């Protein structure tokens, strides 16, 4: 219990306003985050200027920034608060010191990362093999809260479809539910 209290005292919790850019595509990440409250969006901008949403992070989700394998370490993504957020803010460079100081923390983080990686692999395989309608239904099943928290054009981008296609899919699903 003493270690838990010490870890809690060592972490930084910060509030961010809606619209705050936590990380800009092309910058080298200096912080990592864990969402206590709110919603953050991860996206990239392609060569044509189109925004492509790759994830939404909500309560109790870690915003994993894995760019250690990249030579220039620049982020491929932008991370922005879609709502007012309360985040645990970490310093990736200081994590080894924290792990040395609190060995249980390293074990806990490793387990979280392994679980998250497994989920991401399953989601990617499902995404590739599914139709846009199946993707939307899966979203309704796994993360229904996003539908009311995220602008439709960003949700459509996340699903790999146009906003117009998403509207048609929603209409079809609502009609078939009646």
BELRABEL-V459357 format. One record per backbone hydrogen bond with DSSP energy under -0.5 kcal/mol. CO is the residue of the C=O (numbers start at 1). NH is the residue of the N-H. E is the energy in kcal/mol with one decimal. If there is no record, write none. Layout:
BEGIN
co->CO nh->NH e->E
co->CO nh->NH e->E
END
This chain:
BEGIN
co->1 nh->5 e->-2.2
co->2 nh->6 e->-2.3
co->3 nh->7 e->-2.6
co->4 nh->8 e->-2.5
co->5 nh->9 e->-2.1
co->6 nh->10 e->-1.3
co->7 nh->11 e->-1.1
co->11 nh->13 e->-0.5
co->12 nh->89 e->-3.3
co->14 nh->87 e->-2.9
co->16 nh->85 e->-2.9
co->17 nh->20 e->-2.1
co->20 nh->22 e->-0.7
co->20 nh->81 e->-2.6
co->23 nh->79 e->-2.6
co->24 nh->27 e->-2.6
co->27 nh->29 e->-0.6
co->27 nh->75 e->-3.0
co->32 nh->90 e->-3.3
co->33 nh->63 e->-2.9
co->34 nh->36 e->-0.6
co->34 nh->88 e->-3.0
co->35 nh->60 e->-2.6
co->35 nh->61 e->-0.5
co->37 nh->86 e->-2.6
co->39 nh->82 e->-2.8
co->39 nh->83 e->-1.3
co->40 nh->57 e->-3.1
co->41 nh->43 e->-0.5
co->41 nh->80 e->-2.3
co->42 nh->54 e->-2.6
co->42 nh->55 e->-1.6
co->43 nh->78 e->-3.7
co->44 nh->46 e->-0.5
co->44 nh->52 e->-3.0
co->46 nh->49 e->-2.1
co->50 nh->46 e->-2.6
co->51 nh->53 e->-0.5
co->52 nh->44 e->-2.0
co->55 nh->42 e->-2.9
co->56 nh->58 e->-0.5
co->57 nh->40 e->-2.5
co->58 nh->61 e->-1.1
co->61 nh->35 e->-2.8
co->62 nh->64 e->-1.1
co->63 nh->33 e->-1.0
co->64 nh->66 e->-0.6
co->65 nh->67 e->-0.9
co->67 nh->70 e->-1.5
co->73 nh->29 e->-0.6
co->75 nh->26 e->-2.7
co->78 nh->43 e->-2.4
co->79 nh->22 e->-2.6
co->79 nh->23 e->-1.6
co->80 nh->41 e->-3.2
co->80 nh->82 e->-0.5
co->81 nh->19 e->-3.1
co->85 nh->16 e->-2.8
co->86 nh->36 e->-2.5
co->86 nh->37 e->-1.8
co->87 nh->14 e->-2.9
co->87 nh->89 e->-0.5
co->88 nh->34 e->-1.7
co->88 nh->90 e->-0.5
co->89 nh->12 e->-0.8
co->90 nh->32 e->-2.1
co->90 nh->92 e->-0.6
co->91 nh->94 e->-1.7
co->91 nh->95 e->-0.6
co->92 nh->95 e->-0.8
co->94 nh->98 e->-1.9
co->95 nh->99 e->-2.9
co->96 nh->100 e->-2.2
co->97 nh->101 e->-2.3
co->98 nh->102 e->-2.9
co->102 nh->105 e->-1.3
co->102 nh->106 e->-1.1
co->103 nh->107 e->-1.7
co->104 nh->108 e->-2.5
co->105 nh->109 e->-2.8
co->106 nh->110 e->-2.7
co->107 nh->111 e->-2.3
co->108 nh->112 e->-2.2
co->109 nh->113 e->-2.7
co->110 nh->114 e->-2.7
co->111 nh->115 e->-2.4
co->112 nh->116 e->-2.7
co->113 nh->117 e->-2.9
co->114 nh->118 e->-2.1
co->115 nh->119 e->-2.1
co->116 nh->120 e->-2.7
co->117 nh->121 e->-2.5
co->118 nh->122 e->-2.2
co->119 nh->123 e->-2.8
co->120 nh->124 e->-2.6
co->121 nh->125 e->-2.3
co->122 nh->126 e->-2.4
co->123 nh->127 e->-2.8
co->124 nh->128 e->-2.5
co->125 nh->129 e->-1.7
co->126 nh->130 e->-0.9
co->127 nh->130 e->-0.7
co->131 nh->135 e->-2.3
co->132 nh->136 e->-2.2
co->133 nh->137 e->-2.4
co->134 nh->138 e->-2.3
co->135 nh->139 e->-2.3
co->136 nh->140 e->-2.5
co->137 nh->141 e->-1.8
co->138 nh->142 e->-3.0
co->139 nh->143 e->-2.8
co->143 nh->146 e->-1.8
co->144 nh->147 e->-1.1
co->145 nh->148 e->-0.6
co->145 nh->149 e->-0.7
co->146 nh->149 e->-0.6
co->146 nh->150 e->-2.1
co->151 nh->154 e->-0.8
co->151 nh->155 e->-2.1
co->152 nh->156 e->-2.8
co->153 nh->157 e->-1.7
co->154 nh->158 e->-2.2
co->155 nh->159 e->-1.8
co->156 nh->160 e->-0.7
co->156 nh->161 e->-2.7
co->157 nh->160 e->-0.9
co->162 nh->166 e->-2.1
co->163 nh->167 e->-2.1
co->164 nh->168 e->-2.1
co->165 nh->169 e->-2.6
co->166 nh->170 e->-2.8
co->167 nh->171 e->-2.4
co->168 nh->172 e->-2.7
co->169 nh->173 e->-2.6
co->170 nh->174 e->-2.7
co->171 nh->175 e->-2.5
co->172 nh->176 e->-2.4
co->173 nh->177 e->-1.4
co->174 nh->178 e->-0.7
co->175 nh->178 e->-0.7
END
